[in-house]
């Protein structure tokens, strides 16, 4: 018989912590100040979760919250030797393997849905989104863009007139109605993007790097292609659904990751390679209908990004390589009738370049 030793006992009826003496006889006897508090049959004792260096046990015949903690290694070893069913409630190796197997299966199923199910769902759902709802999404995205980039709408009267003339010609060539909204925003970021609901925005930073109206016209025609194909809404559904499923996989059950990822999509206008290629095709066709070349658009993009070949994992990049796009546009211009009237006069072009120089609102 091992000598009596101290343990910590919780009777399950209160949160009182009792320092007790333990005796291992025909059963585990728990006592305090000579008074027996409980007798636990060895067959009913089960191991409970515990920190390192502590044996924590419960008893099937005791209240469900009753616990006994033993820190004395020798006493704990003696008790373990008497309790033949101590670990019966713990998962065995087979049970652990089953849990791991189902967890891996769940993870694989989520990955497959992300890779195949979500893109298909986005493709099918996008045409069903009402125009009014898409416009509301675009209004929210527009507010986020202005906050993130501290951007203000440029409204210099002469520059605005030139911009409206350019957009009007492109919109008519592209077969789009007057519901498409466009503006120049005062920020140094060299970019242009389309938002849900037919909103197209050009950053002043891109105007500053452009050398002629055809360069800007090609970029705007590209963004009008995204509007025609509703790419912003499709990517919002796609990326929002993807981030939500990834959040489930890693425990973000609130969906906050989905909201953040969806917002990023709206602000950066990150599209798939197919969407970018289709928008380039739309821009080429739009410019050629106006009798203007598409290659200047590629030259502007190349001027900003430089040669991208060999930079990172190009196979997973969202945009086709800039040099490939430039080569494609140059090839498309060959043999085309490009005798259209310049989209802007030199005076109008200079006015557009200076649209953010005054009259910001």
N, C-alpha and C positions, 0 to 999 in steps of 0.2 A: 504494500500500500504506500503510495507516495504521500508525503506530508501535506497537510492542508496548505493551500496557497491562495493568495489574493487574486481576484478577477474583478471585472466591472460588469454589473448586471443591470439591465433595463427590463422591467417587468412587463412592458407592453401596454400598461394601463395608464402610466404617467411618464413624464420625461425626467423623472428623478434618477440620478446616477448613483448606484449603490456599489460600494466597495465590499466585496463578499469573499467568504472563504469557501473553498471547493473541496469536496471529498469524493473520491472515486471508490465506490463500493459496488453493490449490485446495480446501482444506478448513479448518475451524477447528482450529487446533493449540493445545493446552493444555500448557504446560510449567512446570516449577518448577526453579529453579537449573540451567537448561540442559538438563534431562532432560524429554523429551516424555512426558507422562502419558496423553494421549489425542488422537485425531484424529476429529473429528466431521464427517461429510459434511453439507453445507448442506441437502440434501434430507431428511435425517433429523432435523433440529433442529426442536423444537416449543416453543412458548411455554408456561410454567407460571405458576400464580398467583404474584403478587409484589406487594409494597407499592409505593406511589408513588415514582418516582425510581429504581427498580431493574428491570433486565431479567433475568428468571430463565428459563432455558431448560433443556430436557432433550434427550436423544437416543434415538431408537428403537433404535439399535444398542448403546447403553450399558446398564449395569445400570439396573433400573427406578427406583431411588432416586437415581441420579446427577443432580446439579444443578450449574449454573453460574450465578453471579450477576455482573452487570456494572453498575457504577454510573457509568462514564464515558459521558456522553450521546452523544458523537461516535462512540465505538466501538460503542455499542449501536445507533446509527442505521445504521452501516456493516454490521453483522451482519444487521440486519433487512432491509436492501436485498438481501443475498445469499440469504436464506432464503425461497424462494418458497412454501414450504408451512408457514411458521412457525405460522400460526393455524388449521391444518387440524383440530386436535383441539378447538377451541373451538366452542361452539354459535353458529350463524349467526343472522341475524335471524328466519329462518323457524323455526329450532329454539326460539328464545326465545319466539316467539309461540305455538308449540305448547305449551310448558311453561306459559305464562301461561294459555292457554285451558283446559288440563286442570285447572290449579289452581282457576280460577274455577268450572269445572263441578263439581269436588269440593266447593267451598264451597257452591254453590247446592244440591247434592244433600243436604248435611248440614242446611242451613237448612230444606229441604222436609221432611226426615225429622223435624226438631225440631217443625215446625209441624203436621204431619199424621200422621206415622208413630208418634211417641212417644205422643201422646194416645190414639191407637187401641190401641196395644200396652198402655198402662196400663189402659184400659177392659177389654180382653180378659183381661189377666193377673190383675187384682185378685181376681175371684171364684175364681181357682185357687190363691191363696195359702192355705196351711193355717192354721187358727186358732191352732195352737200356735206357729207361726213368727211370726205377727203379734203374739201376746202377748209373745214374746221381744223383738221390735223395740220394743214399747211399754215394756218394762222398761228397755231401754237408754236410750230417749228420756226416760223419767221421771228417771233418774239425771242426765242432762245438764241437764234443766230445773232440778232442785234445785241443781245446781252453779252454773249461769249466773245464776239469780236469787237465790241464797243462800236458797232457800225451805225452810221447815220445815212439816210437816203440823200443822195446828191440831187439838187434841183436847180442848178444854174440854168436859166431859161434857154439860152442859145444851145448849150450842150444837151439839154433835155430834148429839145426839138430835133437835134441830129440823132440822138439815141432812139427816139420814137420813130423817126424815118427809117432807120436801119432795122429795128425790130419789126416794124410794119411790113417792110419788103420781105423779110424772112418768113414772117407768119403767113403772108399771102402765098408765098412760094411753097410753104410746107402744108398748106391747106388747113391751117388752124384758125379758129374764130377769135374774136376780140376778147374772149374771156381770159385769155392768157395774160397774166400780169408780169411786168418786168420792171427792173430798176437797177440803178448803179448805187452801190453802197461804199461809203468812204472808209476803206480799210486797206492797209498796205499788203495784205495777203494776195498773192497772184492766183486767183481762182474764180470760178463761176460754177453755179450749181442750180439744180431744179428741185423744188419742194413739191409735196403733194398738193393737188388742187390747181395745178397750172401756174406756179410761181417760178419765175426765172430771175436769178440775180447775178449781176456781174460786179466783181470787186474792182475798186479803183486801182489796186496793185497790178491787176492784169492789164488794164488800159495803159498803165505807165510803161509796160514792157512791150506793148504792141507797136508795130512799125507802120501798119496800114490798115484800112477798114476791113479788108478781106480776112485778116487774121482774127479780128474780133467777131466778124460775121460768122466765120466757120465755127468758133467756139459756141456762140449763141445758137446756131443751128443744131449743134450737137446736143445742147441742153434742151432744145425744143423736141429733139428726138426722144429724150427721156420723158418729156411731158406726154408726147403722143403715145408712147408705149406704157405709160403709168409705172415706170420703173421705181420711182420713189416709194409708192404705195406697196409695190411688190416686195421691195427690199425691207421695208418696215415690217411687214408681216413675216417675212422670212427670218430676218435677224432677231426680231422680238420673240418669235416662237423658238428659235434656236437657243437664245440666251435663257429663256424660261426653262427649257428642258435641261440645259446644262446646270441651271440653278437647282433643279430637282436632284440632279446627280450629285452635286456637292453640298446640298443642304440649304440652298437659298429658297425656301418655300414661300417667302413673302412676295417673290416676283420683282424685288427691287433691281436685281441684275438685269432683268428683261427691260425695265424702264430705262436704265442707264444705257444699255446697249442700243435700244431703239433710238434714244436721243442722239447717240453718237452717229448712228446711220443718217439721221436727218441732217445733222450739221456737216458731216464730212462728205455726204453724197457718195458713199462707197458702193459701187455696183459690181455685179459679176462681170467676168470677161465677156460673156455673150451679150449682156446688156450694153457694155461699152462698144463692142464691135457693131452692134445694131445701130447704136446712136451715131457712130462714125459713118455708117452707110447712109443714114438719114441725112446727115450733114452734107455728105458728098452729093447726094441727089438734089438737096435743096439748093446748094450753091450752083450746081450745074444748070438747074432750071433758070437761075438768074443770069446764066452766062458768065459766072465767076469761078475761079479755080478753088479747089479744096485744099491744095497743098499748103497755102499760107497758114492755115490752122495748125497743121503738123509742125511747121517751122516755128510757130510761136510756142507750142508745147515743148518742142525740142530745145528751144532757147532757154526755157525755164528749168527743165529737168535735166538736160544734158543726156548723154548716152547712157542707157540703163542696162545694156547687155552685160551679164556677169555679176550684176548687183543682187546678191541674195537669191532666194528661191523664186525665180521668175515664173515657174509653172503654177504657183499658187497666188501670184500677184493678182489683184483685182482688175488692173488695167493691162491691156496689151502693151508690149514694149513701145516706147515712144518712137524709136527708130523704125520699127515695123509699121507703125501707124503713118509715119511720114512717107515711107516708101510706098505704102498702099495708096495714099492720097495722090502722090506724084504720078503713080502709074494710072490712076483713074482719070487724071487730067489729060493724059496723052490721048489724042484722037477725039477729045470732046470739043464741042464748039463753044469757045470761051470768049465771045465777043460782046458780052453784055456791058451795059453802061456802068461805070463805077458806082457803087452803092452810096458813097458820100463824096462830095466835092472836097478839095483840099481845105477850104475854109471850114466846112462842116466837120471834117475829121479833127482839125485842131480844136474846134469847139467841144467835141466829144471828149477829147483827151483832157480838156480843162474843166470838165463838168463838175468836178468836186473842188475846184479852186475857190468857189464862192457860192453862196446861196445854199449852204447845207442846212437841212431841217431835221 
